[in-house]
């Protein structure tokens, strides 16, 4: 367990492409299989191309969402991960960190 990076329920992450990066507060969600990013933020960061589509199940029903890859840096650890694109403009956080990133060596401490 000592090799895990401990993160909280909300983390500042650097996210972007080779061209552009931005630091944003992201919600950490252990119940989400895939990470997600606001479609407007993805456009601003010039993320793309869309590499595939993913059926996402949520409280609002099932939706087919486009998937892009992005560079992400959390607590000094850098990786490339897949993010589904969604309209998160009505939500507090423009990005959501899901299990696909958490399994790369992170542990969540909700306190």
C-alpha distances in whole Angstrom, upper triangle without the diagonal:
4,5,6,9,10,13,16,19,21,20,22,22,25,26,29,31,32,35,34,30,30,27,27,25,23,23,19,20,17,21,22,22,23,23,27,29,32,35,37,34,33,37,37,34,36,33,35,36,35,33,34,34,31,33,31,31,31,33,36,36,35,36,36,34,34,31,31,28,27,25,22,20,18,17,18,16,19,20,23,23,25,26,29,32,33,35,33,36,36,33,31,28,30,26,24,20,19,17,18,17,14,13,13,9,10,9,12,13,16,18
4,5,8,9,13,16,19,21,20,22,22,24,26,29,30,31,34,33,30,29,27,27,25,24,23,20,22,20,23,24,24,25,24,28,29,33,36,37,34,34,37,37,34,36,33,35,37,36,35,35,36,34,35,33,33,33,35,38,38,38,38,38,36,36,32,31,29,27,25,22,20,17,15,16,15,18,20,23,23,26,28,30,33,34,37,34,37,37,33,32,29,30,27,25,21,21,19,20,18,15,15,14,10,11,10,13,14,17,18
4,7,9,13,16,19,20,19,20,20,21,23,26,27,28,31,30,27,27,25,25,24,22,22,19,21,19,22,23,22,23,22,26,27,31,33,35,32,31,35,34,31,33,30,32,33,33,31,32,33,31,33,31,32,32,34,37,37,36,36,36,33,33,29,28,25,24,22,19,17,15,13,14,12,15,16,20,20,23,25,28,31,32,35,33,35,36,32,31,28,28,25,23,20,19,17,18,15,13,12,11,7,9,10,13,15,18,20
4,6,9,13,15,17,15,17,17,19,21,23,25,27,29,28,25,24,22,22,21,19,19,15,17,15,19,19,19,20,19,22,24,27,30,32,29,28,32,32,29,31,28,30,31,31,29,30,30,28,30,28,29,28,31,33,34,33,33,32,30,30,27,26,23,22,20,17,15,12,11,12,11,14,15,18,18,21,22,25,28,29,31,29,32,32,29,27,24,25,22,20,16,16,14,15,13,10,10,9,5,5,6,9,11,15,16
4,6,10,13,14,12,14,14,16,18,21,23,24,27,25,22,21,19,19,17,16,16,13,16,15,19,19,19,19,18,21,22,25,28,29,26,26,29,29,26,28,26,28,30,29,29,29,30,28,29,27,28,28,30,32,33,32,32,32,29,29,26,25,22,20,18,15,12,9,8,9,9,12,14,17,17,20,21,24,26,27,29,27,29,30,26,24,21,22,19,17,14,15,14,15,12,10,11,9,6,5,6,8,10,13,15
4,7,10,12,10,13,14,17,19,22,25,26,29,27,23,22,19,18,16,15,14,12,14,13,17,18,19,19,18,20,22,25,28,29,26,26,30,29,27,30,27,29,31,31,30,31,31,28,29,27,27,26,28,30,32,31,31,32,29,30,27,26,24,22,20,16,14,10,9,12,11,15,16,19,19,21,21,24,26,27,28,26,28,28,24,22,20,21,19,17,14,15,14,16,13,10,12,12,9,6,5,6,6,10,11
4,7,8,7,10,11,14,16,20,23,25,27,24,21,19,16,15,12,11,11,8,11,12,15,16,17,17,15,18,19,21,25,26,23,23,27,26,24,27,25,27,29,29,28,29,29,26,27,25,25,24,25,28,29,29,29,29,27,27,24,24,22,20,18,14,12,9,8,11,11,14,16,18,17,19,19,21,23,24,25,22,24,25,21,19,16,18,15,13,11,12,13,15,12,9,12,12,10,7,6,5,6,8,10
4,5,6,10,12,15,17,21,24,27,28,25,22,20,16,14,11,10,9,7,10,11,14,15,17,18,16,17,18,21,24,25,22,23,27,26,25,28,26,28,30,29,29,30,29,27,27,24,24,22,23,26,28,28,28,29,27,27,25,25,23,21,20,16,15,11,11,14,15,17,18,20,19,21,20,22,23,23,24,20,22,22,18,16,14,17,14,13,11,13,14,16,14,11,15,15,14,10,8,6,5,6,7
4,7,10,12,16,17,21,24,27,28,25,22,19,16,14,10,8,6,5,7,9,12,13,16,16,14,15,16,18,22,23,21,22,25,25,24,27,25,27,29,28,28,28,27,24,25,21,21,19,20,22,24,25,25,26,24,25,23,23,22,21,20,17,16,13,13,17,17,19,19,21,19,20,18,19,21,20,21,17,19,19,15,13,12,14,12,10,9,11,13,16,14,12,15,16,16,12,10,7,7,6,8
4,7,9,13,14,18,22,24,25,22,19,16,13,10,7,6,5,6,9,12,14,14,17,16,13,14,14,16,20,20,18,19,23,22,21,24,22,25,27,26,27,27,26,24,25,22,22,20,21,22,25,25,25,26,23,24,22,22,21,19,18,15,14,11,12,15,16,17,18,19,18,19,17,19,19,19,19,16,17,17,13,11,9,12,10,9,9,12,14,16,14,13,17,17,17,13,13,10,10,9,11
4,6,10,12,16,19,21,23,20,16,13,10,8,6,5,7,7,11,13,16,16,18,16,13,14,14,16,20,20,17,18,22,20,19,22,21,23,26,25,26,27,26,25,26,23,24,22,23,25,27,27,26,27,24,24,22,21,19,17,15,12,10,8,8,12,13,14,15,17,16,18,16,19,19,19,20,17,18,19,15,13,10,12,10,10,9,12,14,16,13,12,16,16,15,12,12,10,11,11,13
4,7,10,13,17,19,20,16,13,10,6,6,4,6,9,10,14,17,19,18,20,18,15,15,14,15,19,18,15,17,20,18,16,20,19,22,25,25,26,27,27,26,27,24,26,24,26,27,29,29,27,28,24,24,22,20,19,15,14,11,9,7,8,11,12,13,15,16,16,18,16,19,19,19,20,17,18,19,16,13,10,11,10,11,11,14,17,17,14,14,18,17,17,14,15,14,15,15,16
4,6,10,13,15,17,14,10,8,5,6,6,7,10,11,14,16,19,17,18,16,13,13,12,14,17,17,13,14,17,16,14,17,16,19,21,22,22,24,24,23,25,23,25,24,26,26,28,27,26,26,22,21,19,17,15,12,10,7,6,5,8,9,10,10,11,13,13,15,14,16,17,18,19,16,18,20,17,15,11,11,9,10,9,13,15,15,12,13,16,15,15,13,15,15,16,17,19
4,7,10,12,13,10,6,5,4,6,9,10,13,14,17,19,22,20,20,17,14,14,12,14,16,16,12,13,15,14,11,14,13,17,19,20,21,23,24,24,26,24,26,26,28,28,30,29,27,26,22,21,18,16,14,10,8,6,5,7,9,9,10,9,11,11,12,14,14,17,17,18,19,17,19,21,19,17,13,12,11,12,12,15,17,17,13,15,18,16,17,16,18,18,20,21,22
4,7,10,11,8,5,6,6,7,10,10,13,14,17,19,21,18,18,15,12,11,10,12,13,13,10,9,12,11,8,11,10,13,16,16,18,20,20,20,23,21,24,24,26,26,27,26,24,23,19,17,15,12,10,7,6,4,6,9,12,12,12,10,10,9,10,12,11,14,14,16,17,16,17,20,18,17,13,11,9,11,11,14,16,15,12,15,18,16,18,17,19,19,22,22,24
4,7,8,6,4,6,9,10,13,13,16,17,20,22,23,20,20,17,14,13,10,12,13,12,9,8,10,9,6,8,7,10,13,14,16,18,20,20,23,22,25,25,28,27,28,27,24,23,19,16,14,11,9,6,5,7,9,12,15,15,14,11,11,10,11,12,11,14,13,16,17,17,18,21,20,19,16,13,11,14,14,17,19,17,15,18,20,18,20,20,23,23,25,26,28
4,5,5,6,9,12,14,17,17,20,21,23,24,26,23,22,18,16,15,13,14,14,14,11,9,11,10,6,7,6,8,11,13,14,17,19,21,24,23,27,27,30,29,30,28,25,23,19,17,14,10,8,6,6,9,11,15,18,17,16,12,11,9,11,12,12,15,15,18,19,19,20,24,23,22,19,16,15,17,17,19,21,18,16,20,21,19,22,22,25,25,28,29,31
4,6,8,11,14,17,20,20,23,24,26,27,29,26,25,21,19,19,17,18,18,18,15,13,14,13,9,9,9,11,13,16,16,20,22,24,27,27,30,31,34,33,34,32,29,26,23,20,17,13,11,9,8,11,13,16,19,17,16,13,12,11,13,15,16,18,18,21,23,23,24,27,26,26,22,19,18,20,20,22,23,21,19,22,23,21,23,24,27,28,30,32,34
4,7,11,14,17,20,21,24,25,27,29,31,28,27,23,21,20,17,18,17,16,14,12,12,11,8,8,9,11,14,17,18,22,24,25,29,28,32,32,34,34,34,33,29,27,24,21,19,15,13,11,11,13,15,19,21,19,19,16,16,14,16,17,17,20,19,21,23,23,23,27,26,26,22,19,19,21,21,24,26,23,21,25,26,24,26,26,30,30,32,33,35
4,7,11,13,17,17,21,22,25,27,29,26,26,22,19,18,15,15,15,14,11,10,11,8,5,7,9,12,15,17,19,22,23,25,28,27,30,30,32,32,33,31,28,27,23,20,18,15,13,10,10,12,13,16,19,18,18,15,15,14,16,17,16,18,17,19,20,20,20,24,23,22,19,16,16,19,19,22,24,22,20,23,25,23,25,25,28,28,30,30,32
4,7,10,13,14,18,19,22,24,26,23,24,20,17,16,13,14,15,14,10,10,12,9,6,9,10,13,16,18,20,22,23,24,27,26,29,28,30,30,31,30,28,26,22,20,18,15,13,10,8,9,10,13,15,14,15,12,13,13,14,16,15,17,17,19,19,18,19,22,21,20,16,14,13,16,16,19,22,20,18,20,23,21,22,22,24,24,26,27,29
4,6,10,12,15,17,20,23,25,22,23,20,16,15,12,13,14,13,9,10,12,9,8,11,12,16,18,20,22,24,24,25,27,25,28,27,29,29,30,29,27,26,22,21,19,16,15,11,10,10,10,12,14,14,15,14,15,15,15,17,15,17,16,18,18,16,16,19,18,16,13,11,11,14,15,19,21,20,18,20,23,21,22,21,23,23,24,25,26
4,7,9,13,15,18,21,23,21,22,20,16,15,13,14,16,15,11,13,15,13,11,15,15,18,21,22,24,25,26,26,28,25,27,26,28,28,30,29,28,27,24,22,20,18,17,13,12,10,9,10,12,12,14,13,15,15,16,17,16,18,18,18,19,16,17,19,17,15,12,11,11,13,14,17,20,20,17,18,21,20,20,19,21,20,21,21,23
4,6,10,12,16,19,21,19,20,18,14,13,11,11,14,13,10,12,15,13,12,16,15,19,21,22,23,25,24,24,25,23,25,23,25,25,27,27,25,25,22,21,19,18,17,14,13,11,11,11,13,14,15,15,16,16,16,17,15,17,16,16,16,13,14,16,13,11,8,7,8,10,12,15,18,19,16,17,21,20,20,18,20,18,19,19,20
4,7,10,13,16,18,17,19,17,14,13,11,12,16,15,12,15,17,16,15,19,18,21,24,23,25,26,25,24,25,22,23,21,23,23,26,26,25,25,22,22,20,19,18,16,15,12,12,11,12,15,16,16,17,18,17,18,15,17,17,16,16,13,14,15,12,9,6,7,7,9,10,14,17,18,15,16,19,19,19,17,17,15,16,16,17
4,6,9,13,15,13,15,13,10,10,9,11,14,15,12,14,17,17,16,18,17,20,22,21,22,23,22,21,22,19,20,18,20,21,23,23,22,22,19,19,18,17,16,14,14,11,11,10,12,15,15,15,16,16,14,15,13,14,14,14,15,11,13,14,11,9,6,7,5,5,7,10,13,14,12,13,16,17,17,14,15,13,15,14,16
4,6,10,11,11,13,12,10,10,10,12,16,17,15,16,20,19,19,21,19,22,24,23,24,23,22,20,21,17,18,16,17,18,20,21,20,21,19,20,18,18,18,16,17,14,14,12,14,17,17,17,17,18,16,16,13,14,15,14,15,12,14,14,10,9,6,8,6,5,6,9,12,14,12,12,16,17,17,14,14,11,13,12,14
4,7,9,9,11,11,9,10,12,15,18,20,17,18,22,22,21,23,21,23,25,23,23,23,22,20,20,17,17,16,17,19,21,21,21,22,19,20,18,19,18,17,17,13,14,11,13,16,15,16,16,17,14,15,13,15,16,16,17,14,17,17,14,12,10,12,9,6,5,6,9,11,10,9,12,14,14,11,10,8,10,10,13
4,5,6,9,9,8,10,13,15,18,21,19,19,23,24,22,24,22,23,25,23,23,22,20,18,18,14,14,13,14,17,18,18,18,20,18,19,18,19,19,18,19,16,17,14,16,19,18,19,18,18,15,15,13,14,16,15,17,15,18,17,14,14,12,13,10,7,6,5,7,11,10,9,12,14,15,12,11,9,12,11,14
4,6,8,10,10,13,16,18,21,24,22,22,26,27,25,27,24,25,26,24,24,23,21,18,18,15,15,14,15,18,19,19,20,21,19,21,19,20,20,19,20,17,18,15,17,20,18,19,18,19,16,16,15,16,18,18,20,18,21,21,18,17,15,17,14,10,8,6,6,10,10,8,10,13,13,11,10,8,11,11,14
4,6,9,10,12,16,18,21,24,23,22,26,27,26,27,24,25,26,24,23,22,20,16,15,12,11,10,12,15,16,16,17,18,18,20,18,20,20,21,22,19,21,19,21,23,22,22,20,20,17,16,15,15,17,17,19,17,21,20,17,18,16,17,15,11,10,7,7,11,12,11,12,16,17,14,13,12,14,13,17
4,6,7,9,13,15,18,21,20,19,22,24,23,24,21,21,23,20,19,18,16,13,13,9,9,9,12,14,14,14,14,15,14,16,14,16,17,17,19,17,19,17,20,22,20,20,18,18,14,13,11,11,14,14,16,15,18,18,16,17,15,15,12,8,8,5,6,8,10,10,12,15,16,15,15,13,16,16,19
4,7,10,13,16,18,22,20,19,23,24,23,24,20,20,21,18,17,16,14,11,11,9,10,11,14,16,16,14,14,14,13,15,13,15,15,16,18,17,19,18,21,22,20,19,17,16,12,11,10,10,14,15,18,17,21,21,19,20,17,17,14,11,9,5,5,6,9,10,10,13,15,14,15,15,18,18,22
4,6,10,13,15,18,17,15,19,21,19,20,16,17,17,15,14,13,12,9,10,9,11,12,15,16,16,14,13,13,11,12,10,11,12,13,15,14,16,16,19,21,18,17,15,13,9,7,7,7,10,12,15,15,18,19,17,18,15,14,11,9,7,5,6,5,8,10,11,13,16,15,16,16,19,19,23
4,7,11,13,16,14,13,16,18,16,17,14,15,17,15,15,14,13,11,13,11,13,13,16,17,17,16,15,14,12,12,10,10,10,10,12,11,13,13,17,18,16,15,13,12,8,7,5,6,9,10,13,12,16,17,15,15,12,11,8,5,5,4,7,7,7,9,12,13,15,14,16,15,18,18,22
4,7,9,12,11,10,13,15,14,15,12,14,15,13,14,14,13,11,13,10,13,12,15,15,16,15,13,13,10,10,9,9,11,10,13,12,15,15,19,20,18,17,15,13,10,8,5,5,6,7,10,9,12,14,12,13,10,8,6,5,7,8,11,10,11,13,15,16,19,17,19,18,20,20,23
4,6,9,7,7,10,11,11,12,10,12,14,13,15,15,14,14,15,13,16,15,17,17,18,17,15,15,11,11,10,9,10,10,12,11,14,15,19,20,19,17,16,14,11,10,6,6,5,6,8,7,10,13,11,12,9,6,4,6,9,11,14,13,13,15,18,18,21,19,21,20,22,22,24
4,5,5,6,9,10,11,12,11,13,15,14,17,17,15,15,17,15,17,16,18,16,18,17,15,15,12,12,12,12,13,12,15,14,17,18,21,23,22,20,19,17,15,13,9,9,6,5,5,5,7,10,9,11,9,5,6,9,12,14,18,17,17,19,22,22,24,23,24,22,25,24,26
4,6,5,6,9,10,10,9,11,13,12,15,15,14,15,16,15,18,17,19,18,19,18,14,14,10,10,11,10,13,13,16,16,19,20,24,25,24,22,20,18,16,14,10,9,5,5,6,7,9,12,12,14,12,9,10,12,15,17,20,19,19,21,24,24,27,25,27,26,28,27,30
4,5,5,6,9,10,10,12,15,14,18,18,18,19,20,19,21,20,22,20,22,21,18,18,14,13,14,13,15,14,17,17,20,21,24,25,25,23,22,20,18,16,13,12,9,9,8,9,8,12,13,14,12,9,11,14,17,19,23,22,21,24,26,26,29,27,29,27,30,28,31
4,5,5,6,8,9,12,14,15,17,19,18,19,21,19,22,21,23,22,23,22,20,19,15,14,14,12,13,12,13,14,16,18,21,21,21,19,19,17,16,15,12,12,9,10,10,9,9,13,13,13,11,7,9,12,15,17,21,20,19,21,24,24,26,24,26,25,27,26,28
4,5,5,6,5,8,11,11,14,15,15,17,19,18,21,21,23,22,23,21,18,17,13,11,11,9,10,9,11,12,16,18,21,21,21,18,17,14,13,12,9,10,8,9,10,11,12,16,15,16,13,10,10,13,14,17,20,18,17,20,23,22,25,24,26,25,28,27,30
4,5,5,6,8,11,12,15,17,17,19,21,20,23,23,25,24,25,23,20,18,15,13,13,11,13,12,14,16,19,21,24,24,24,21,20,17,17,15,13,13,10,11,12,13,13,17,17,18,16,12,13,16,18,20,23,22,21,24,26,26,28,27,30,29,31,31,33
4,5,8,11,13,15,18,20,20,22,24,23,26,25,27,26,27,26,23,22,18,16,16,14,14,13,14,15,18,20,23,23,23,20,20,18,18,17,15,15,13,14,14,14,13,17,18,18,16,12,13,17,19,21,25,23,22,25,27,26,28,27,30,29,31,31,33
4,6,9,12,14,16,19,20,21,24,23,26,26,28,27,28,26,23,22,18,16,15,12,12,9,11,12,15,17,20,20,20,17,16,14,15,15,13,14,13,15,15,15,16,19,19,19,16,12,13,16,17,20,23,21,19,22,25,23,25,25,27,27,29,29,31
4,6,9,11,14,17,18,20,23,23,26,26,29,27,28,26,23,21,17,14,13,10,11,10,12,14,17,20,23,23,22,19,17,15,15,14,13,14,12,15,16,17,17,21,21,22,19,15,15,18,19,21,24,21,21,24,26,24,27,27,30,29,32,32,34
4,7,8,11,13,15,17,20,20,23,24,26,25,26,24,20,18,15,12,10,7,7,7,9,12,15,18,22,21,20,17,15,12,12,11,10,11,10,13,15,16,17,21,20,21,18,14,13,16,16,18,20,18,17,21,23,21,24,24,27,27,30,30,33
3,5,8,11,13,15,18,19,23,24,27,26,25,23,19,17,13,10,8,5,7,8,11,14,18,21,24,24,22,18,16,13,12,10,10,11,10,14,16,18,19,23,22,23,20,17,16,18,18,19,21,18,18,22,23,22,25,25,28,29,32,32,35
4,6,9,12,14,18,19,23,24,28,26,26,23,19,16,13,10,9,6,8,10,13,16,20,23,27,26,24,20,18,14,13,11,12,12,12,15,17,19,21,24,24,26,23,19,18,20,20,21,22,19,20,23,24,23,27,27,30,30,34,34,37
4,6,8,11,14,16,19,21,24,23,22,19,16,13,10,6,5,5,8,11,14,17,21,23,27,26,24,21,18,14,13,10,10,9,9,13,16,18,20,23,23,25,22,18,17,18,19,19,20,17,18,22,23,22,26,26,29,29,32,33,36
4,7,10,14,16,19,21,25,24,23,20,17,13,11,8,6,6,8,11,15,17,21,23,27,26,24,20,17,13,12,9,10,10,11,15,18,20,23,25,25,27,24,21,19,19,19,18,19,16,17,21,21,21,24,25,28,29,32,33,36
4,7,10,13,16,19,22,22,20,16,14,10,9,6,5,8,10,14,17,19,23,24,28,28,25,23,19,16,13,10,10,9,11,14,17,20,23,25,24,26,24,21,19,19,19,18,18,15,18,21,21,21,25,26,28,28,32,32,36
4,7,9,13,16,19,18,16,13,10,6,5,4,5,9,12,15,19,20,24,25,29,29,27,24,21,17,15,11,10,8,10,12,15,18,21,22,22,25,22,20,18,17,18,17,18,15,18,21,21,22,26,26,28,28,31,31,34
4,6,10,12,16,16,14,10,8,5,5,6,7,10,13,16,19,20,23,24,28,28,26,24,20,18,14,11,10,7,10,11,15,17,20,21,21,23,21,19,17,16,16,14,15,13,16,19,19,20,24,24,25,25,28,28,32
4,7,10,13,13,10,7,6,4,6,9,10,14,16,19,22,23,26,26,30,31,28,27,23,21,17,14,13,10,12,12,15,17,20,21,20,23,21,20,18,16,17,15,16,15,18,20,20,22,26,25,26,26,29,28,32
4,6,10,10,8,6,5,6,7,10,11,14,17,19,21,21,24,24,27,29,27,25,23,20,17,13,12,9,11,10,13,14,18,18,17,20,18,17,15,14,15,12,14,14,16,18,19,21,24,23,24,23,26,25,28
4,7,8,6,4,7,9,10,14,14,18,20,22,24,24,26,26,29,31,29,28,25,23,19,17,15,12,14,12,15,15,19,18,17,20,19,19,17,15,16,13,15,15,18,19,20,23,25,24,24,23,25,24,28
4,5,5,6,8,11,12,15,16,19,21,22,25,24,26,25,28,30,29,28,26,24,21,18,15,13,14,12,13,13,17,15,14,17,17,17,16,13,15,13,15,17,19,19,21,23,25,24,23,21,24,22,25
4,6,8,11,14,15,19,20,23,25,25,28,26,28,27,30,33,31,31,29,27,24,21,19,16,17,14,15,14,17,15,14,17,17,18,18,15,17,16,18,20,22,22,24,26,28,26,25,23,24,22,25
4,7,9,12,13,17,19,22,24,25,28,27,29,29,32,34,32,32,30,28,24,22,19,16,15,12,13,13,15,14,14,17,18,18,18,16,19,18,20,21,23,24,26,28,30,28,28,26,27,25,28
4,7,10,12,16,18,21,24,26,28,28,30,30,33,35,33,32,30,28,24,21,19,15,16,13,14,15,18,17,17,20,20,20,20,18,20,18,20,21,23,24,26,28,30,29,29,27,29,27,30
4,7,9,13,15,19,22,23,27,26,29,29,32,34,32,31,28,26,22,19,17,13,14,12,14,16,19,18,18,21,21,20,19,18,19,17,19,19,22,23,24,27,29,28,28,27,29,28,31
4,6,10,12,16,19,21,24,24,28,28,31,33,31,29,26,24,20,17,14,11,11,10,12,14,17,17,17,21,20,18,18,17,18,17,19,19,21,23,24,26,29,28,29,27,30,29,32
4,7,10,13,17,19,23,23,27,27,31,32,30,28,25,22,18,15,13,9,10,10,13,15,18,19,19,22,21,19,18,17,19,17,19,18,20,23,24,25,28,28,29,28,31,30,34
4,6,10,13,16,19,20,23,24,28,29,27,24,22,19,16,12,10,6,6,7,10,13,16,17,17,20,18,16,15,14,16,15,17,16,18,21,22,23,26,25,27,26,29,28,32
4,7,10,13,17,18,22,23,27,28,25,23,20,17,14,10,8,6,6,8,12,14,17,19,19,21,19,16,15,15,16,16,18,16,18,21,22,22,26,25,27,27,30,30,33
4,7,10,13,15,19,20,24,24,22,19,16,13,10,6,6,4,6,10,13,15,18,20,19,21,18,15,13,14,14,14,15,13,14,18,19,19,22,22,24,24,28,28,31
4,7,10,12,16,18,22,22,20,17,14,10,8,6,5,6,7,11,14,16,18,21,20,21,18,15,13,14,14,14,16,13,14,17,19,18,21,22,24,24,28,28,31
4,7,9,13,16,19,19,16,13,10,7,5,4,6,9,10,14,17,17,20,23,21,22,19,16,13,14,13,14,15,12,12,16,17,15,19,19,22,23,26,27,30
4,6,10,13,16,16,14,11,8,6,6,6,7,10,11,14,17,17,19,22,20,20,17,14,12,13,12,14,15,13,11,15,16,15,18,18,21,21,25,25,28
4,7,10,14,12,11,7,6,4,7,9,10,14,15,18,20,19,21,24,22,21,18,15,13,14,13,15,16,13,11,14,16,14,16,16,20,20,23,25,27
4,7,10,10,8,6,6,6,7,10,10,14,15,17,19,18,20,23,20,19,15,14,11,12,10,12,14,12,9,12,14,12,14,13,16,17,20,21,23
4,7,6,5,4,6,9,10,13,14,17,18,20,22,20,22,24,22,20,16,15,13,13,11,14,15,14,10,12,14,12,13,12,15,16,18,20,22
4,5,5,7,9,11,12,15,15,18,20,21,23,20,22,24,21,19,15,15,12,12,10,13,14,13,10,10,13,11,11,9,12,12,14,16,18
4,6,9,11,14,15,18,19,22,23,25,26,23,25,26,23,21,18,18,16,15,13,16,16,16,13,12,15,13,11,10,12,12,14,16,17
4,6,10,13,15,19,19,23,24,26,28,25,27,29,26,24,20,20,18,18,15,18,18,18,14,14,16,13,12,12,14,16,17,20,21
4,7,10,12,16,17,21,23,25,27,25,27,29,26,24,20,20,17,17,14,15,15,14,11,11,13,9,9,10,13,15,17,20,21
4,7,10,13,15,19,20,23,25,24,26,28,25,24,20,19,16,16,14,15,16,14,10,12,13,10,11,12,16,17,20,22,24
4,6,10,12,16,18,21,24,23,25,27,25,24,20,19,15,15,13,14,14,11,8,11,12,9,11,12,16,18,21,23,25
4,7,10,13,15,19,21,21,24,26,24,24,20,18,15,15,13,13,14,11,9,12,13,11,14,15,18,20,23,25,27
4,7,10,13,16,19,18,21,24,21,22,18,16,13,12,10,10,11,7,7,10,11,10,13,14,17,18,22,23,26
4,7,10,13,16,16,20,22,20,21,17,15,12,11,10,10,11,8,8,12,13,13,16,16,19,20,23,24,27
4,6,9,13,13,16,18,16,17,14,12,9,9,9,9,11,9,10,13,15,15,18,17,19,19,23,23,26
4,6,10,11,14,16,15,17,14,12,10,10,11,10,13,11,13,15,17,18,21,20,22,21,24,24,27
4,7,9,12,14,14,16,13,10,10,11,13,13,16,15,16,18,20,21,24,23,24,24,26,26,29
4,6,9,11,11,13,12,9,9,10,13,14,17,17,17,20,22,23,25,24,25,24,26,25,28
4,6,8,9,12,11,9,10,12,15,16,20,20,20,22,25,26,28,26,27,25,27,26,29
4,5,5,8,7,6,8,9,13,15,19,19,19,20,23,24,26,24,25,23,24,23,25
4,5,8,8,7,10,12,16,18,22,22,22,24,27,27,29,27,27,25,27,25,27
4,7,9,9,12,13,17,19,23,24,23,24,28,29,30,27,28,25,26,24,26
4,6,7,9,10,14,16,20,21,20,21,24,26,27,24,24,21,22,20,22
4,7,9,10,14,16,20,21,20,20,24,25,26,23,23,20,20,18,20
4,5,7,10,13,17,18,17,17,21,22,22,20,20,17,19,17,19
4,7,10,13,17,17,16,18,21,21,23,20,21,19,21,20,22
4,7,10,13,14,12,14,17,17,19,17,18,16,19,18,20
4,6,10,11,10,11,14,15,17,14,15,14,16,15,18
4,7,8,7,7,11,12,13,11,12,11,14,14,17
4,6,6,6,9,11,13,11,12,11,14,15,18
4,5,5,6,9,10,9,10,11,14,15,19
4,6,6,7,11,11,13,14,17,18,22
4,5,6,8,8,11,12,15,17,20
4,5,6,5,7,8,12,14,17
4,5,6,8,11,14,16,20
4,6,9,12,16,18,21
4,7,10,13,16,19
4,7,10,13,15
4,7,10,12
4,6,9
4,6
4
